[in-house]
């Protein structure tokens, strides 16, 4: 520890739990207004070191600490484990582990090393990352300019629709038809149902809107795991459940890699297909996808949109809750044409 290591400047949110954990200050300093605590070297070392969020080799530690808000407190080269808040973790993981993570998420160079074992990913998530890539046709990305054009069209249209957005949805589903059919076959859901969910969800808000939603829910109000991500929008908590995480215990790193996975169309499609299979088991246990009735598809769609916990009675008593599933049934022929190779 350097001479600076005995003074640590914490934000209010960080100060309160650290003070509570300190053997010397726990019973003395209880005010949430405390934002600076002076520790002796022995206490500072105990508070800083024994954490397990991320484990770094020593040669990586110094530059990571240099980018951290704890720079003034953590200069010892012996410190190899640091617990970061989400705001700190995201840029650190993005900068330091991009070569180890992004290549599979983005479908890049397969010769790069495997996903780092210290990230705490579940076996199901690792299997998703390791899937062979399925070839899709190129399709233009959906960004802020496209979202603005669709928004203006809807506002100016008498029926509140955007042909620009509908055309993009058609192109996206057709371009990803091989991927959609492969995922639907693997999880035994009708390809037109998975394709219909894709058609409904792609486009709309620009990607940065989801990131803003996570921050708003995390730091202002709500649960960040209720934010939806991916070209086919699905809530973080639902994707986490499908990949065998406990959503209530997601670490900052796990959430970040999960978001990256959902932003990759291939991984997103497979997660959504798996979720639709789970909703099928809730709606019609043991029913093969090919035998689903239109009414059952309406219930599956409603549960995708409203949540898997809704009872059949609750859905039957509200036409509004069934509207998402009704739209899937109504789009069947359109989606089936988009999924053909014509």
C-alpha positions as CSV (number, residue, x, y, z in Angstrom):
1,X,0.0,0.0,0.0
2,X,1.2,3.5,-0.8
3,X,0.9,6.4,1.6
4,X,-2.3,7.4,-0.3
5,X,-3.9,4.0,0.4
6,X,-5.1,5.0,3.8
7,X,-7.6,7.6,2.5
8,X,-10.5,6.4,0.3
9,X,-13.1,8.8,-1.1
10,X,-16.4,7.0,-1.6
11,X,-19.7,8.1,-3.0
12,X,-22.6,8.0,-0.6
13,X,-24.0,4.8,-2.0
14,X,-20.6,3.1,-1.6
15,X,-19.8,4.6,1.8
16,X,-22.7,3.2,3.7
17,X,-22.1,-0.5,3.1
18,X,-18.3,-0.1,3.6
19,X,-18.8,1.7,6.9
20,X,-21.2,-1.0,8.0
21,X,-18.7,-3.7,7.2
22,X,-15.8,-2.0,8.9
23,X,-15.0,-3.4,12.3
24,X,-13.8,-0.1,13.6
25,X,-16.5,2.2,12.2
26,X,-19.6,0.0,11.9
27,X,-21.0,1.1,15.3
28,X,-19.8,4.7,15.1
29,X,-20.5,6.1,11.7
30,X,-24.0,5.2,10.4
31,X,-25.0,8.4,8.6
32,X,-25.7,7.9,4.8
33,X,-24.3,11.4,4.3
34,X,-20.8,10.1,5.1
35,X,-18.9,10.2,1.8
36,X,-15.2,10.2,3.0
37,X,-13.8,7.7,5.5
38,X,-10.2,7.6,6.6
39,X,-8.9,4.0,7.2
40,X,-5.7,2.8,8.6
41,X,-3.6,0.7,6.2
42,X,-4.7,-2.6,7.8
43,X,-8.4,-1.7,7.5
44,X,-8.1,-0.3,4.0
45,X,-6.4,-3.5,2.8
46,X,-9.1,-5.7,4.2
47,X,-11.9,-3.7,2.6
48,X,-10.3,-3.3,-0.8
49,X,-8.8,-6.8,-1.4
50,X,-11.2,-9.5,-0.2
51,X,-13.7,-9.3,-3.0
52,X,-14.4,-11.7,-5.8
53,X,-16.3,-9.9,-8.7
54,X,-13.4,-10.0,-11.2
55,X,-10.0,-11.7,-11.0
56,X,-7.2,-10.1,-12.9
57,X,-3.6,-11.2,-13.6
58,X,-1.2,-8.8,-12.0
59,X,0.0,-7.4,-15.3
60,X,-3.5,-6.3,-16.1
61,X,-4.3,-4.8,-12.6
62,X,-2.3,-1.5,-12.8
63,X,-3.9,-0.2,-16.0
64,X,-7.3,-1.2,-14.9
65,X,-6.9,0.5,-11.5
66,X,-5.6,3.5,-13.4
67,X,-9.0,3.8,-15.1
68,X,-10.9,3.2,-11.9
69,X,-12.3,5.8,-9.5
70,X,-10.2,4.0,-6.9
71,X,-7.0,5.1,-8.5
72,X,-5.9,7.1,-5.4
73,X,-6.4,4.2,-3.1
74,X,-5.3,1.2,-5.0
75,X,-1.8,1.4,-6.2
76,X,-0.4,-1.8,-4.8
77,X,0.7,-4.3,-7.5
78,X,-0.5,-7.1,-5.2
79,X,-4.1,-6.1,-5.6
80,X,-5.6,-8.6,-8.1
81,X,-9.3,-8.6,-7.2
82,X,-11.5,-5.6,-7.3
83,X,-15.3,-5.3,-7.0
84,X,-16.6,-2.6,-9.4
85,X,-20.0,-1.0,-9.7
86,X,-21.7,-1.4,-13.0
87,X,-20.7,2.0,-14.3
88,X,-17.0,1.1,-13.7
89,X,-17.3,-2.5,-14.8
90,X,-18.8,-1.8,-18.3
91,X,-15.9,0.3,-19.7
92,X,-13.3,-1.9,-18.0
93,X,-14.7,-5.1,-19.4
94,X,-15.2,-3.5,-22.8
95,X,-11.6,-2.3,-22.9
96,X,-9.8,-5.3,-21.3
97,X,-11.8,-8.3,-22.4
98,X,-13.1,-7.3,-25.8
99,X,-10.7,-9.7,-27.6
100,X,-11.9,-12.5,-25.3
101,X,-15.7,-11.8,-25.5
102,X,-16.6,-9.8,-28.6
103,X,-15.3,-12.2,-31.2
104,X,-18.0,-14.8,-30.4
105,X,-20.7,-12.3,-29.7
106,X,-20.0,-10.5,-32.9
107,X,-19.1,-13.7,-34.9
108,X,-15.5,-12.6,-35.6
109,X,-12.1,-14.3,-35.5
110,X,-12.5,-17.9,-34.3
111,X,-8.7,-18.1,-33.6
112,X,-8.9,-15.8,-30.7
113,X,-8.7,-17.3,-27.2
114,X,-11.9,-18.6,-25.5
115,X,-14.2,-16.6,-23.3
116,X,-12.4,-15.9,-20.0
117,X,-13.3,-18.3,-17.3
118,X,-13.5,-15.6,-14.6
119,X,-16.6,-14.0,-16.0
120,X,-19.0,-16.4,-14.2
121,X,-21.0,-17.4,-17.3
122,X,-23.3,-20.4,-17.1
123,X,-22.7,-23.5,-19.2
124,X,-25.9,-22.7,-21.1
125,X,-24.5,-19.2,-22.0
126,X,-21.1,-20.6,-23.0
127,X,-22.9,-23.1,-25.3
128,X,-24.8,-20.2,-26.9
129,X,-21.6,-18.3,-27.5
130,X,-19.9,-21.4,-29.0
131,X,-22.6,-22.1,-31.5
132,X,-21.4,-22.3,-35.2
133,X,-22.5,-19.3,-37.1
134,X,-25.5,-19.6,-39.4
135,X,-25.2,-17.5,-42.6
136,X,-27.7,-14.7,-43.0
137,X,-28.2,-12.2,-45.8
138,X,-27.0,-8.7,-45.2
139,X,-29.6,-6.1,-44.0
140,X,-29.0,-2.5,-43.1
141,X,-28.9,-1.6,-39.4
142,X,-31.7,0.1,-37.6
143,X,-30.5,3.3,-36.0
144,X,-31.6,6.8,-34.8
145,X,-32.2,8.1,-38.3
146,X,-34.4,5.1,-39.3
147,X,-36.3,5.3,-36.0
148,X,-37.0,9.0,-36.5
149,X,-38.3,8.4,-40.1
150,X,-40.6,5.7,-38.9
151,X,-41.9,7.8,-36.0
152,X,-42.7,10.7,-38.4
153,X,-44.5,8.4,-40.8
154,X,-46.6,7.1,-38.0
155,X,-47.5,10.6,-36.8
156,X,-48.4,11.7,-40.2
157,X,-50.3,8.6,-41.2
158,X,-54.1,8.6,-40.6
159,X,-53.8,4.9,-39.5
160,X,-50.7,5.5,-37.4
161,X,-48.6,3.1,-39.5
162,X,-45.2,3.3,-41.1
163,X,-44.6,1.6,-44.4
164,X,-40.9,2.3,-44.0
165,X,-40.8,0.4,-40.7
166,X,-42.9,-2.5,-42.2
167,X,-40.6,-2.8,-45.1
168,X,-37.6,-3.0,-42.8
169,X,-39.3,-5.7,-40.7
170,X,-40.0,-7.7,-43.9
171,X,-36.4,-7.4,-45.0
172,X,-35.0,-8.4,-41.6
173,X,-37.1,-11.5,-41.3
174,X,-36.4,-12.6,-44.8
175,X,-32.6,-12.0,-44.4
176,X,-32.6,-14.1,-41.2
177,X,-34.9,-16.9,-42.5
178,X,-32.3,-19.7,-42.2
179,X,-31.5,-18.6,-38.7
180,X,-35.1,-18.4,-37.6
181,X,-36.0,-21.8,-39.1
182,X,-33.0,-23.5,-37.5
183,X,-33.8,-22.1,-34.0
184,X,-37.5,-22.9,-34.4
185,X,-36.7,-26.5,-35.4
186,X,-34.3,-27.0,-32.5
187,X,-36.8,-25.8,-29.8
188,X,-39.9,-27.2,-31.6
189,X,-41.8,-24.0,-32.1
190,X,-43.5,-23.1,-35.4
191,X,-41.1,-21.1,-37.5
192,X,-43.9,-18.7,-38.4
193,X,-44.5,-18.0,-34.7
194,X,-40.8,-17.2,-34.1
195,X,-40.7,-15.3,-37.3
196,X,-43.9,-13.4,-36.3
197,X,-42.4,-12.4,-32.9
198,X,-39.2,-11.3,-34.8
199,X,-41.4,-9.2,-37.3
200,X,-43.2,-7.6,-34.4
201,X,-40.1,-6.7,-32.4
202,X,-37.4,-5.6,-34.8
203,X,-37.1,-1.9,-35.6
204,X,-38.8,0.6,-33.5
205,X,-36.6,2.4,-31.0
206,X,-32.9,2.9,-31.8
207,X,-30.4,0.7,-29.9
208,X,-29.2,3.5,-27.5
209,X,-32.8,3.7,-26.1
210,X,-32.3,0.3,-24.4
211,X,-29.1,1.3,-22.8
212,X,-30.8,4.4,-21.5
213,X,-33.5,2.2,-20.1
214,X,-31.1,0.1,-18.1
215,X,-29.5,3.2,-16.6
216,X,-32.8,4.8,-15.8
217,X,-34.1,1.7,-14.0
218,X,-30.7,1.1,-12.2
219,X,-30.1,4.5,-10.9
220,X,-33.5,6.2,-10.7
221,X,-36.3,3.7,-10.3
222,X,-37.1,0.1,-11.1
223,X,-35.3,-3.1,-12.1
224,X,-32.7,-2.9,-14.9
225,X,-33.3,-6.6,-15.7
226,X,-36.8,-5.6,-17.0
227,X,-35.2,-3.7,-19.9
228,X,-35.5,-5.4,-23.3
229,X,-32.6,-5.9,-25.6
230,X,-31.8,-7.3,-29.0
231,X,-33.2,-7.0,-32.5
232,X,-36.0,-9.3,-31.3
233,X,-36.7,-7.5,-28.0
234,X,-36.6,-9.7,-24.9
235,X,-36.2,-8.7,-21.3
236,X,-32.8,-9.3,-19.7
237,X,-34.5,-11.2,-16.9
238,X,-36.2,-13.6,-19.3
239,X,-33.0,-14.2,-21.3
240,X,-31.2,-14.8,-18.0
241,X,-33.7,-17.4,-17.0
242,X,-33.3,-19.2,-20.3
243,X,-29.5,-19.2,-19.8
244,X,-29.8,-20.6,-16.3
245,X,-28.9,-17.4,-14.4
246,X,-30.7,-16.2,-11.3
247,X,-31.9,-12.7,-12.5
248,X,-31.8,-11.4,-9.0
249,X,-28.1,-12.3,-8.6
250,X,-26.8,-11.2,-12.0
251,X,-23.4,-9.5,-11.6
252,X,-22.5,-6.4,-13.6
253,X,-20.2,-8.5,-15.9
254,X,-22.8,-11.2,-16.5
255,X,-25.5,-8.6,-17.4
256,X,-23.1,-6.9,-19.7
257,X,-22.1,-10.1,-21.6
258,X,-25.8,-11.1,-21.7
259,X,-26.7,-7.7,-23.3
260,X,-23.9,-8.3,-25.8
261,X,-25.3,-11.7,-26.6
262,X,-28.8,-10.3,-27.2
263,X,-27.4,-7.7,-29.5
264,X,-26.1,-10.4,-31.7
265,X,-29.0,-11.6,-34.0
266,X,-28.0,-15.2,-33.9
267,X,-27.8,-15.5,-30.1
268,X,-30.9,-13.3,-29.7
269,X,-33.0,-15.6,-32.1
270,X,-32.0,-18.8,-30.2
271,X,-32.8,-17.2,-26.8
272,X,-36.2,-16.1,-28.0
273,X,-36.9,-19.5,-29.5
274,X,-36.0,-21.2,-26.2
275,X,-38.3,-18.8,-24.4
276,X,-41.2,-19.4,-26.8
277,X,-40.7,-23.2,-26.1
278,X,-41.0,-22.5,-22.3
279,X,-44.2,-20.5,-22.9
280,X,-45.5,-23.3,-25.1
281,X,-45.0,-25.7,-22.2
282,X,-46.9,-23.3,-19.9
283,X,-49.7,-23.0,-22.4
284,X,-49.9,-26.5,-23.8
285,X,-47.6,-28.9,-21.9
286,X,-46.0,-31.5,-24.2
287,X,-47.7,-30.2,-27.3
288,X,-45.5,-30.4,-30.5
289,X,-45.1,-27.1,-32.2
290,X,-46.7,-28.3,-35.4
291,X,-49.9,-29.2,-33.5
292,X,-50.4,-25.8,-31.8
293,X,-53.8,-24.3,-32.5
294,X,-54.4,-20.6,-33.3
295,X,-55.9,-20.1,-29.8
296,X,-52.8,-21.6,-28.2
297,X,-50.5,-19.3,-30.3
298,X,-52.6,-16.4,-29.1
299,X,-51.9,-17.3,-25.5
300,X,-48.2,-17.9,-26.2
301,X,-47.9,-14.5,-27.8
302,X,-49.7,-12.8,-25.0
303,X,-47.4,-14.4,-22.4
304,X,-44.4,-13.3,-24.5
305,X,-45.7,-9.8,-24.4
306,X,-47.2,-9.7,-20.9
307,X,-45.2,-12.2,-18.9
308,X,-45.3,-16.0,-18.4
309,X,-47.1,-15.7,-15.1
310,X,-50.5,-14.7,-16.5
311,X,-53.2,-17.3,-16.0
312,X,-55.4,-18.6,-18.8
313,X,-58.4,-16.9,-17.1
314,X,-56.7,-13.6,-16.9
315,X,-55.9,-13.8,-20.6
316,X,-59.4,-14.9,-21.6
317,X,-61.0,-12.0,-19.8
318,X,-59.0,-9.4,-21.6
319,X,-59.0,-9.0,-25.4
320,X,-56.3,-6.4,-25.0
321,X,-53.9,-8.9,-23.4
322,X,-54.4,-11.3,-26.3
323,X,-53.8,-8.6,-29.0
324,X,-50.1,-9.5,-29.4
325,X,-50.9,-13.2,-30.0
326,X,-53.8,-12.2,-32.3
327,X,-51.4,-10.2,-34.4
328,X,-49.1,-13.3,-34.7
329,X,-52.0,-15.4,-36.0
330,X,-53.0,-12.6,-38.4
331,X,-49.5,-12.3,-39.8
332,X,-49.0,-16.0,-40.4
333,X,-49.2,-16.0,-44.2
334,X,-47.1,-12.9,-44.5
335,X,-44.3,-14.4,-42.3
336,X,-44.4,-17.7,-44.0
337,X,-43.8,-16.0,-47.4
338,X,-40.8,-14.1,-45.8
339,X,-39.4,-17.3,-44.5
340,X,-39.4,-18.9,-47.9
341,X,-36.3,-18.8,-50.2
342,X,-38.2,-17.0,-52.9
